[in-house]
Amino acid sequence: MTESTDQNWLLSNKHIRMDANTDNNPKIRRDFHIERYRFAAKFIEGMTVLDGACGTGYGSEILGQSAARVFGIDLDPGATDYASKKYGSETINFRTSAVELTPFEDSFFDAVVSYETVEHTLSPESHFKEIIRVLKPNGIAFISIPNSWGYTDQHFFDFNLDMLKSYTGRFFSDVEFFANNPTKKPSENNGIDKLTSKNERAECILAICRNPNKSQTLKKEERIDHLMADIYKNAFKRHNEYLNLKGKILYTGLNPLVKSLFHKIRRRF
């Protein structure tokens, strides 16, 4: 890509790909994303870090100000090409990869950052399993989710606090949760505060995860089979949910006489 082509690509993808250091998106949204990377950067000085689903790479660059090395991965080759040209350096490297099937060896990273990624995957379980595979036993992970945003054309799962707890609790023994909200006013934590009953309806929720449960790790050669099996399991579950919902909608639309006949037939069988 030339610089002009880079900008055209960024503009044409601005609804799904943000470079928070450009003004293509509202400042409050850009700051919202930047602050959670700055939050993670406080914990990773001198570490080797994975930025999973790094997008355009602006977050990897922030992490690189503290970390010894950063590897940013994204499934979109357009994003990693853009990131390499704008933010790549001797210590910040980008490559095209899914978080569920990274090319890295076991226990390679001191820290993994995966912000608003798991809701996009077809297999959240594989996502977490790969994170703990590449993390060192004393490693730390930073995970964030959009909190109950619903299904979208990009979100396959509607994550909320309970769902996040169910996954992080399986794969880590020490997890802290934080509320993450956009803010117009500078503050000490810039919109990131410890989660309480008063702020658990936050726009996003961020988790700091320690002590990965390495017994849940898959071998590299086992990953693709597990991923495909889980994708099919989730697809059939969603399909059955659709069929049940379709049946309920059809039943609700029946007039009272037809409903009465329907119940009489059911009782006979």
Steps between C-alpha positions, in 0.01 A plus 500: 500500500609857432418766760201609288383140466543451876272793572241384248504153655461649849208720395320219320536276807451759775189330641696185579865619496609801703836667520446697819784736405303633202184711509283269287297409809361716785766596756305358795498157332867520409597596856278219633709245311836665567449512877459126541833444323662758727346314791664172395832674428537574874541127571729378221832680528780293348266219395440313175137571409240372254239747376227266378278647226719810488310666215691800365775471761459820699451296819809291435698823468373613844591162653842526336581808702525275809552147369831359379332345192147504359351263245174624349279252316179548305296286263475785247812530279396855413518593869838337562642659182382841621633433851840384376551813293381748761598342833747221423850528648788286620301413812141510362416234243172425321377188327173359369351237732186407690529513879370142512787364286811707559843393368673542837652235723360399839560744788656759267340815644514679833174677420211476254265787416170414330266796497145459367594192300337193653146608401611494135625141505297190417667314786559696822630183665774459239580868540569462872679167459747656259560796730596274790710279268727787394510660847776417743381332824542832683361700206228763500213557255287807436157421356220746423147450368212722390250458783162370375508678165294225339568313177631710211631431151844469664415346841424128501457495879326745730754513782412640841657485846363155585619352172844656540522364855408150378793494256763682704412287804572182305833612362647721776500471878548871571278752318426869569216679321480865403227722357609677181301803387572787259555828679525862387671615820858396583515296820751294693393176331362650177176304502638172640393421857472190717172326428231539767124450514467869415690487170451143377283632216810661352530531123793258504652273762872439531658206682855457626562125505787333685606141575396330174362151540757318289316168538246640250767556235474325164800370310569692179397201287168467689383856446338480157290193588381662823426827322292336228309280747416804715393706198259225394369464856433874524349512151251220575411660833426830326307317226279326756443830680385647169266208429347524848456875466348458154255245638400731786444789258288285271298366796444850641360609165238224486137594564327349809311233302816365338681506837217294653529241222878498543469413871242227433734336249792520742300331779420205272866432449 
